[in-house]
Amino acid sequence: MSGLANWVMKKRMNAIIAVALCSIIPMLFWLGAAVLGLVVLRKGVKEGIPVLAWGCLPAIVLWTIQGDATALMVLIDAYLLAYVLREKVSWAWVVLGASILAVISSWVQPLLMGNILDLVAELIQQILTREGEESVPSKELIIQQAVIAMSVMQAYVAVAALFLARRWQAQLFNPGGLKKEFHQFRLPLPIALVLGAMVLVGESLGGGFEILSRAALPALVIPGLALVHGILALKKIGMVGLVAFYLIGILVLSSYFANILIMIAVIDSFVGIRERLQSKPSDFN
């Protein structure tokens, strides 16, 4: 994929073509979002505007014809998050921005994709009725849950696309830069508190407020993963350690895995675990 990144960096039209094609090909909109993110990260927000405008046209046509605005929303989210990363040079602000965009998207989705949401809700009700379920959720509840799921998915697909864009940028212009950046990723305490408050409010009030907790949880999981990667790199534990970590986390800890990552991410915000490990004197000194 680095060949694609090198090609789109040669001239603006290449980037526009790549974004436009990826946004109209099913399930490739994330790749277009990564190309757009690379343009913004490397060449700036102004250079990204025409790429976004022209590249989004097929996504707008797709939305007009099919009523599916997913590609359009992911491209817009990726552009905004790339701007945040370029200005703040901080993944903490990116995940906070993604959480906020997910909440905003939950307000916009019913307006942009109302017909599709209605069809999905009716289909789910029909399937549940056919399966003999006694308590079939109301259409409104199904739509509410679908909106939450889609909003969070779109925001964090944009984060994943931005991560790929940053990887391309590092490969082309700053080898090893992304790995160092990810290993040092830590939530500043104010951002951790904001995300924690979103989780508490969403879990306590439920209903329409559930989007707050669902949007904030991935933003707390990602720094937990970065912390583990950073500690393993600091202790010079290679790929074997990472494989063991993910196998234990997914197969053994299972449903508790995300909760543990969130807990250590919040603790890291308070005490700075990596900094303490670096400053700890060696037993051999």
Protein Blocks (a to p, Z undefined) as FASTA:
>chain_A
ZZmmmmmmmpmklmmmmmmmmmmmghilmmmmmmmmmmmmmnojklmmmmmmmmmmmmmm
mmmmnopaklmmmmmmmmmmmmmmmmnopaklmmmmmmmmmmmmmmmmmmmmmmmmmmmm
mmmmmmmmmnopabdcdfklmmmmmmmmmmmmmmmmmmmmmmmmmmmmmmmmoghklmmm
mmmgccdfklmmmmmmmmmmmmmngmmllmmmmmmmmmmmmmmmmmmmmmmmmnopafkl
mmmmmmmmmmmnmmmmmmmmmmmmmmmmmnommlmmmmpccfkZZ
